[in-house]
Amino acid sequence: QVRLIQSGGGLVQAGDSVRLSCSASGSLFANYALGWFRQAPGKEREFVAVGSWNGDSTEFADSVKGRFTISISRGSAQNTDYLQMNNLTSEDTGVYYCAGTLREYGSRLQDEVDCWGRGTQVTVSS
């Protein structure tokens, strides 16, 4: 079973930048494509970004396109995915979840995600 450990986040001001990380380790960790979802207060969890297992391809929700980027650092014991979030607004406030999918490219669909991180809070004050 792969493990997804998240870090980063916190309270920031509008216009600031934050970087989240998600480290995948355990069984078959290298075969998982990692992505990100978020859940704003009172709303359903939504897709944010996803990439291929090797980081060559990425895809973003329209609401974050041009402001967020993802990158991946691959290692022998774990891979770490980074979600760089720039020019944050109050609309970006929420709990951000790392999502792992056991295939070459991650999914925008929550039902296709195989494992989840525990989530990390990002609060943007305006």
C-alpha positions in Angstrom: 0.0 0.0 0.0 1.4 3.4 -1.0 1.5 6.1 1.7 1.0 9.8 0.9 2.4 12.2 3.4 1.6 15.9 2.9 3.2 19.0 4.2 3.0 22.7 3.8 0.1 25.1 3.8 -1.0 27.5 6.5 -2.4 31.0 6.8 -1.3 33.4 4.1 -2.4 36.7 2.6 -4.0 37.3 -0.7 -1.3 37.6 -3.4 1.1 35.3 -1.5 2.6 32.0 -2.6 2.6 28.7 -0.9 4.1 25.3 -1.8 2.5 22.0 -0.8 4.4 18.7 -0.9 3.2 15.2 -1.1 5.6 12.3 -0.6 4.7 8.9 -1.9 6.4 5.8 -0.4 5.7 2.2 0.1 4.6 -0.6 -2.3 4.7 0.4 -5.9 5.1 4.1 -5.1 6.9 4.8 -8.3 3.9 3.6 -10.3 1.6 6.2 -8.9 0.7 9.4 -10.7 0.0 12.2 -8.2 -2.5 15.0 -8.3 -4.3 17.5 -6.1 -7.8 18.2 -5.0 -9.2 20.7 -2.6 -12.3 21.2 -0.5 -13.5 24.7 0.4 -15.7 25.3 3.4 -19.2 24.2 2.7 -18.3 22.9 -0.8 -17.6 19.5 -2.3 -14.0 18.4 -3.0 -12.9 19.5 -6.5 -10.1 18.8 -8.9 -7.1 21.1 -8.8 -4.1 19.6 -10.7 -2.8 16.3 -11.9 0.3 15.0 -13.6 1.8 12.0 -15.2 3.9 9.6 -13.1 7.1 11.0 -14.5 6.0 14.7 -14.4 6.2 15.2 -18.2 2.5 16.2 -18.5 0.3 18.3 -16.3 -3.3 19.4 -16.2 -5.0 22.1 -14.2 -8.5 23.3 -13.3 -9.4 26.5 -15.0 -9.6 28.3 -11.7 -5.9 27.8 -11.0 -4.5 27.7 -14.5 -1.6 30.1 -14.9 -1.2 30.5 -11.1 -0.4 26.9 -9.9 2.2 24.5 -11.1 3.2 21.0 -10.1 6.5 19.3 -10.2 7.9 15.9 -9.1 11.1 14.8 -7.5 11.8 11.1 -8.0 13.9 9.1 -5.6 14.7 5.5 -4.9 12.6 5.3 -1.8 10.0 7.9 -2.4 8.6 10.4 -4.9 7.6 13.9 -3.9 5.1 16.0 -5.7 5.0 19.7 -5.2 2.1 22.0 -5.8 3.3 25.6 -6.1 0.5 28.0 -5.6 1.0 31.7 -6.6 -1.1 34.8 -6.5 -3.5 33.2 -4.0 -6.9 34.6 -3.4 -9.6 33.9 -0.8 -11.2 31.5 -3.3 -8.2 29.2 -2.9 -8.9 28.7 0.8 -9.6 25.1 1.6 -8.2 21.7 2.5 -5.8 20.4 -0.1 -5.6 16.7 -0.7 -2.9 14.8 -2.5 -4.3 12.0 -4.7 -2.5 8.9 -5.9 -3.6 6.9 -9.0 -2.0 3.7 -9.9 -1.4 4.4 -13.6 0.8 6.6 -15.8 -1.5 9.6 -15.7 -3.5 10.8 -12.8 -7.2 11.4 -12.9 -9.5 14.4 -12.5 -12.2 12.1 -11.2 -12.2 11.3 -7.5 -13.7 7.9 -8.0 -10.6 6.9 -10.0 -8.1 7.9 -7.2 -6.6 4.9 -5.5 -5.3 6.6 -2.3 -5.5 10.0 -0.6 -3.3 12.1 1.6 -4.7 13.3 4.9 -5.1 16.9 3.7 -3.5 20.1 4.6 -5.2 23.4 5.3 -4.6 26.5 3.2 -6.2 29.7 4.4 -5.9 32.9 2.3 -6.9 36.1 4.1 -8.0 39.1 2.0 
